[in-house]
């Protein structure tokens, strides 16, 4: 079994009101060096790789189910094997 983490974030051109609110709050707390905080999400996926297609499965899941390509981009990494 292989483990992957898929990171999904807004495209740079998409307004991120939650990230802006958190950035403002950080500055209000005295963290003036913080320039921007961006909000995203991640998914941990475990895939049986007996057929050698785990990475392909993760890419297909991301593109068909996890990512809204109008607003978001993704990347993934393999975390390990069991």
C-alpha positions in Angstrom: 0.0 0.0 0.0 1.2 3.5 -0.8 0.3 6.7 1.0 -0.1 10.0 -0.8 -1.0 13.6 0.3 -2.9 15.8 -2.2 -2.6 19.5 -1.5 -5.4 21.7 -3.0 -5.1 25.5 -3.0 -6.7 28.5 -4.7 -5.2 29.7 -8.0 -3.2 32.9 -7.5 -5.9 34.9 -9.3 -8.7 33.7 -7.0 -9.8 35.9 -4.1 -9.1 34.2 -0.7 -11.3 36.0 1.9 -10.5 33.5 4.6 -6.8 33.8 4.1 -7.1 37.6 4.1 -9.0 37.6 7.4 -6.4 35.3 9.0 -3.6 37.5 7.7 -5.3 40.6 9.2 -5.8 38.8 12.5 -2.1 37.8 12.6 -1.1 41.4 12.1 -3.5 42.5 14.8 -1.8 40.1 17.1 1.5 41.8 16.4 3.0 39.7 13.7 3.7 42.6 11.4 6.2 40.6 9.3 3.4 38.3 8.0 2.7 39.3 4.5 0.0 36.8 3.5 -1.6 33.6 4.7 -3.3 31.4 2.1 -5.9 28.8 2.9 -5.9 25.3 1.4 -6.7 21.8 2.2 -5.1 18.4 1.9 -6.3 14.8 1.5 -4.4 11.7 2.7 -5.0 8.8 0.4 -4.0 5.2 0.8 -3.9 3.1 -2.3 -3.3 -0.6 -2.9 -0.4 -0.6 -5.5 -0.4 -4.3 -6.5 -1.0 -3.2 -10.1 1.6 -0.4 -10.0 -0.9 2.4 -10.8 -1.1 4.2 -7.4 0.1 7.5 -8.6 -2.2 7.4 -11.6 -5.1 6.6 -9.3 -4.3 9.6 -7.1 -4.0 11.9 -10.1 -7.4 10.7 -11.5 -9.1 11.1 -8.1 -7.7 14.7 -7.7 -8.8 15.7 -11.2 -12.2 14.0 -11.1 -13.3 14.5 -7.5 -11.1 16.7 -5.3 -10.2 19.8 -7.3 -12.4 22.5 -8.8 -10.2 23.6 -11.7 -12.1 26.9 -12.1 -10.7 28.0 -8.7 -8.1 25.5 -7.5 -4.8 23.8 -8.4 -3.2 20.7 -6.8 0.0 18.9 -6.2 0.7 15.6 -4.5 3.5 13.7 -2.9 4.0 10.2 -1.9 4.3 9.8 1.9 5.4 6.2 2.2 4.6 2.6 1.7 3.3 -0.1 4.1 
